[in-house]
Every structure is written in C-alpha cells, then in structure tokens.
C-alpha cells in the first residue's frame, strides 16, 4: 500500500512528505530533503487490523491498514532509547 504521509525530521524538525510503500516491514529509513539527515520511522504503532463485514455474509479476510497522525515523528537511526520514550 503506497501512501504519502508527512514526517517530522528528528534533526531540523521540518516537515516533509514522501511516498512510501507500507507493505511488509513497518520500519522505514528516509532522508530529510532539507538537512540530509537519515530518519528512521517505526510504523508498527500505527498499524490497525481491518475486518470487512457485509450484510448476510461472514466476515471477510482481515487486512492491515494504518491510522496515521497528521505528522509522523522520526528518530535518529540506532537511537532506540528515544523511540521508547515517545
């Protein structure tokens, strides 16, 4: 699933949008277009399981969707302590 969320750079704190493919691994490595910093984003906290139910039928197979905030914060790669505090 491709989407274009807004990300906030951990270094310069500017917001940028980037098209990303959310299929598979929920960890993204991006580059800030303003300062060139490498940004890490864990999309796992935003994953939501979606089950479609139609009238007179059983529940269909579940799919994975994302409930993204207006701006997704990024972290410095290798800075796991900051991720756990957020």
C-alpha positions in Angstrom: 0.0 0.0 0.0 1.6 3.3 -1.1 0.8 6.5 0.7 2.3 9.9 1.2 2.4 10.8 4.9 4.1 13.9 6.4 7.2 13.2 8.5 8.9 15.5 11.0 12.7 15.3 10.8 14.4 14.5 14.1 17.3 16.9 13.4 15.9 20.0 11.8 12.3 19.5 12.9 11.0 20.5 9.5 8.0 18.6 8.0 8.3 16.8 4.7 6.1 14.4 2.7 7.4 11.3 1.0 5.7 8.5 -0.9 6.3 5.2 0.9 5.3 1.6 0.5 3.8 0.3 3.7 3.7 -3.4 2.6 5.9 -5.7 4.5 8.3 -4.3 7.1 6.9 -1.4 9.1 10.4 0.2 9.7 11.3 2.9 7.2 14.6 4.6 6.6 14.1 8.0 4.9 16.3 11.0 4.1 15.3 14.5 5.1 15.2 16.7 1.9 16.1 19.8 3.9 19.1 18.8 6.1 20.0 15.4 4.6 19.7 13.6 7.9 18.8 9.9 7.8 15.5 9.3 9.5 14.1 6.1 11.0 10.4 5.6 11.4 8.7 2.6 13.0 5.2 2.4 11.5 4.2 -0.6 13.8 2.4 1.6 16.4 0.1 2.9 13.7 -1.0 -0.5 12.2 -4.6 -1.4 12.6 -6.3 -4.7 11.5 -9.3 -4.0 9.4 -12.1 -6.7 9.0 -14.7 -6.1 6.4 -18.2 -7.4 7.2 -21.0 -7.2 4.7 -24.7 -8.0 5.3 -25.7 -11.6 5.1 -22.1 -12.8 4.8 -19.4 -13.9 7.1 -16.5 -11.6 8.0 -14.1 -11.4 5.1 -10.3 -11.8 5.4 -8.7 -9.1 7.6 -6.3 -6.6 6.0 -3.8 -4.3 7.6 -4.4 -0.5 7.5 -2.7 2.4 9.1 -4.1 5.1 11.3 -1.5 7.8 10.8 -1.4 11.1 12.7 -1.1 14.4 10.8 2.7 14.3 11.2 4.8 11.2 12.0 7.8 11.8 14.1 11.2 10.4 13.0 14.2 9.3 15.0 17.9 9.0 14.5 18.8 5.5 13.3 20.2 3.5 16.2 18.6 5.7 18.8 16.2 3.1 20.3 16.0 4.9 23.7 14.3 7.9 22.1 11.8 5.7 20.3 10.7 4.0 23.5 10.2 7.3 25.3 8.0 8.8 22.6 
